[in-house]
């Protein structure tokens, strides 16, 4: 897949756990774990917006495109 997820890196930089992010974003821990591990094929813009809001980042900090 040419889209690389960098959620784990951003979370580590912000020193936030998956459980804490899950609570603040309002998304199930299991779903965030799948996202963090690249086991998803899509993400809702509302979820991406909430994650970026909590982590104080841009979508490009979390998502990367590689040819």
Secondary structure by P-SEA (a helix, b strand, c coil): cccccaaaaaaaaacccaaaaaaaacccaaaaaaaaacccccccaaaaaaaaaaacccccccccccc
